[in-house]
Each structure stands twice: as C-alpha cells, then as structure tokens.
Amino acid sequence: MNDFATVTAPGAVRIERLLPGPVERLWNYLTDPEKRASWLAGGAMDLRAGGEVEHIFHNSKWDPDGEPAPPKYAAHAQESRMHGRITACDPPRLLSYTWGHGGDEFSEVRMELTPQGDRVRLVLTHSDLRSRDTITSVAGGWHTHLDILAAQLAGRKPEGFWKTHTRLEAEYERRLPVDAAPA
C-alpha cells in the first residue's frame, strides 16, 4: 500500500492506511470529539444522516518546535472552525459528511473501515474538490493528519504538523496530474 493519496476522478482523492485495530477503537478516533481532536479536529458530531458536524482545528498544537504556519495558511494557524452534515453513517464501518470550505462551497469526505486481522484498513475519499490547489492542499492535509493518527494509535510522537504538511503539499504538487481538478 502506498501512503500517498491518488486522484480517482477529477476533483477526488483517495488515501488508504492500515492502522492498529480493533475497528471500534478506530471508529472512536473518527467520531469521539476528544479522540478526533488528538489527530484532526475536535467538535460535536451528530452521528445520523443529516446530523451536524463541527470541526475545531488547532493544527499548530502539533508543532512542538513552534514551526509557524506558512503564509498561505496563516488564517488556520490558531483555531479554525468548519461545519458540515453527515451524509452516511453505518457504525463502525462508514462515515461520510460534507466538508465546508467557506461560504456555500462544500466537498465530501467518506471514510470506510474494514477489519483485517488485528488491523483496520481505512479508505478515505475526499471528493467534489474544485481546484488543483485545493486538491494538493487537501491531499497534503489528510496525509499529515493520518500520519498523526497512525503515530497516536501506535504510541509514537508525530512529526510537526506545518513542516510535514509543507513538505507533503510540495510533493503532491509534483505528483498530482495537471488535470486533477474538474474542467
């Protein structure tokens, strides 16, 4: 399995991870606000179709060396919030919700969990992304956050967020096809 996200259709990226299980434990890290805050973002999540999702990001808290956010992400250096709605929920196997980009622009995140022995395959698909710049940012962001989750689940200290995200976003800029975004 390749750790890098791949473009599966114009405006859609898919990233997979094989993580320590059991599946219920990983489900809790996706849905429990405190556990989710340890790798992605806190915030309430009403686990039913149509339920509200709030993400409260604190990305800089994962930078023990005080690495500043790049200027492009200065608005997200401290707390930032995002809201969406659950589109599908089948515990502990499937969670899908809209991902707000501001205003009325939304994309969709779909997370599927499949037990594989004592591990769990997480397949994350983020679709309805409208520009190549957004796709490289989202791919780098998910890659970084999932690395933090993997470290958390394994009891390891993750690398700093902004340094890692900056490196990965540049790598995705090189890797992703020019026509990654919808026409």
Backbone hydrogen bonds, N-H to C=O, Kabsch-Sander energy under -0.5 kcal/mol:
donor,donor_aa,acceptor,acceptor_aa,energy
6,T,14,R,-2.6
8,T,6,T,-0.6
8,T,12,A,-1.8
9,A,12,A,-1.0
11,G,180,A,-3.5
12,A,9,A,-2.4
13,V,126,H,-2.4
14,R,6,T,-2.6
15,I,124,L,-2.6
17,R,122,L,-2.1
19,L,17,R,-0.6
19,L,120,V,-3.0
21,G,118,D,-2.4
25,R,22,P,-0.6
26,L,22,P,-1.8
27,W,23,V,-2.7
28,N,24,E,-2.0
29,Y,25,R,-1.5
30,L,26,L,-1.2
30,L,27,W,-0.6
31,T,27,W,-1.8
32,D,28,N,-2.6
36,R,32,D,-3.3
37,A,33,P,-1.9
38,S,34,E,-0.6
38,S,35,K,-1.0
39,W,36,R,-1.5
40,L,36,R,-3.1
41,A,36,R,-0.6
42,G,56,I,-1.9
46,D,52,E,-2.8
47,L,45,M,-1.0
48,R,46,D,-2.5
50,G,86,I,-2.9
51,G,48,R,-3.1
53,V,84,G,-2.5
54,E,44,A,-2.6
55,H,82,M,-3.1
56,I,42,G,-2.2
57,F,55,H,-0.6
57,F,80,S,-3.2
60,S,77,A,-0.6
61,K,58,H,-1.9
62,W,59,N,-1.6
63,D,60,S,-1.6
66,G,63,D,-2.0
73,Y,70,P,-2.1
74,A,71,P,-1.5
76,H,73,Y,-2.1
77,A,74,A,-1.5
80,S,57,F,-1.6
82,M,55,H,-2.1
84,G,53,V,-2.2
86,I,51,G,-3.2
87,T,96,S,-2.8
88,A,96,S,-1.7
90,D,94,L,-2.8
93,R,90,D,-3.0
94,L,90,D,-1.6
95,L,111,M,-2.2
96,S,88,A,-2.6
97,Y,109,V,-2.4
98,T,85,R,-2.6
99,W,107,S,-2.8
100,G,83,H,-0.5
100,G,98,T,-0.5
101,H,105,E,-2.7
105,E,102,G,-1.8
106,F,104,D,-0.6
107,S,99,W,-2.2
108,E,127,S,-2.3
109,V,97,Y,-3.0
110,R,125,T,-2.7
111,M,95,L,-3.4
112,E,123,V,-2.5
113,L,93,R,-2.9
114,T,121,R,-2.0
116,Q,119,R,-3.3
119,R,116,Q,-1.8
120,V,19,L,-2.9
121,R,114,T,-3.1
122,L,17,R,-3.2
122,L,120,V,-0.6
123,V,112,E,-2.5
123,V,121,R,-0.6
124,L,15,I,-2.9
124,L,122,L,-0.6
125,T,110,R,-2.8
125,T,123,V,-0.5
126,H,13,V,-2.8
127,S,108,E,-2.8
127,S,125,T,-0.5
129,L,11,G,-2.6
135,I,131,S,-2.2
136,T,132,R,-2.6
137,S,133,D,-2.1
138,V,134,T,-3.0
139,A,135,I,-2.8
140,G,136,T,-2.2
141,G,137,S,-2.5
142,W,138,V,-3.1
143,H,139,A,-2.3
144,T,140,G,-2.2
145,H,141,G,-2.9
146,L,142,W,-3.0
147,D,143,H,-1.8
148,I,144,T,-1.9
149,L,145,H,-2.4
150,A,146,L,-2.7
151,A,147,D,-2.3
152,Q,148,I,-2.7
153,L,149,L,-2.9
154,A,150,A,-1.7
155,G,151,A,-0.7
155,G,152,Q,-1.0
156,R,151,A,-3.1
161,F,62,W,-1.0
164,T,160,G,-1.8
165,H,161,F,-3.4
166,T,162,W,-2.6
167,R,163,K,-2.0
168,L,164,T,-2.8
169,E,165,H,-3.0
170,A,166,T,-1.8
171,E,167,R,-1.9
172,Y,168,L,-2.8
173,E,169,E,-2.1
174,R,170,A,-1.4
175,R,171,E,-2.3
176,L,172,Y,-2.9
180,A,177,P,-1.5
